[in-house]
Amino acid sequence: MPHQSCFQSRQAEPAKIQPKKINKEKTMPEISRRKLLQGAAALGAASALPASMARASGSLAAAIYPGTWDEAYRSVVAPLLAENYGVDVDFDPLWAVDQVTKARAGRGIAPFDCFVLDPGPTAAAREADLFDPIDASMLSNAGNLPDGMISADAATVNVQVVGLCYNPTAFPEPPTRWEQLFESPYVERLGLTGFQTTFGTVSLIEMAKVFGGSDTDMEPIFAKLQEALPKVAAVTGPAGLPGLFQQGQIDLMYTNTNNVATLKKQGVDIEFMAPETGAITFSTSLHIVKGSENVEAAHQYIDTAISAAAQSQLMMPPYNMIPVNKQVELVDTLYIDSIDDLADMVVHDWNVINPQRAAWIERFNKEITK
């Protein structure tokens, strides 16, 4: 049966942003080594710089996902970081693949101090040796996270849950199994999206499995997609699915609970359901970029992001992020009752997925999106 929820409209008020402190005795602002080197390189005059020109310890740069994540971290995490540690953060909105590409292109100069990544890009960045270690002893909130969420180079800050999402007015009896998406009356109201996102990739993998495929064999799901293509309501990019659902052009899709909560808040008839094989979960984590000049500030940023003060606000609309801090009491708009529920959900090995994913994306775009 679908998990029914009573959406709470209350939204926590973000902390006020603290003004930057100005040292009037200084006649020249401190400039980051990365910015000086980048500017020097642009002028064809890059050279070694003295340690005195290192970036001020009270600031850092952090990559952040554009959109909701950018808004959430600017509104919640940045003010708390300034208030508790006196650290100012400069956000660089970049999707995960772009973060990894930019870090690789830095050639030893960290373009920012912290990544935010999903499992696939995390595995790719780790393989490329783009992370500096994380010292859990520098994180006052580390003990409030479940075991395994702080590792040698990663700190989990959010978990996502993926499953089936449907319009209860269109489907009083919704599908309960992945394979039903390709049967009438469901397939005619289905919105398809490909492997570009983590939620799309893991959903299609689970569909492949029920038709005899595996993490490395997508042939069964591509065959089903080809067969269903003349019938489906829409094929679109991941960002297009919520809009199509809101407009009533589709009544069924696979996505994460964040999108469901956002649409429900907007008055859309939508419910989330875990398929019989189980809901899917994956984590989003923060990492310190190899060569960061602001390691202490990076740890303070991570510590702030996993704190109960930040996570309790990020959990509320319009952000709807599932918290990982055990001190935070979950609201019922998140579609899980406890962080412990994650242990029973489906997870994937991205070291297996990554080498094949680019080919899957290309094939979906060529054969299905057309």
Summary of the structure (lengths in Angstrom):
residues: 370
radius of gyration: 22.0
end to end distance: 35.7
largest distance: 73.5
contacts: 1162
relative contact order: 0.18
helix: 41%
strand: 16%
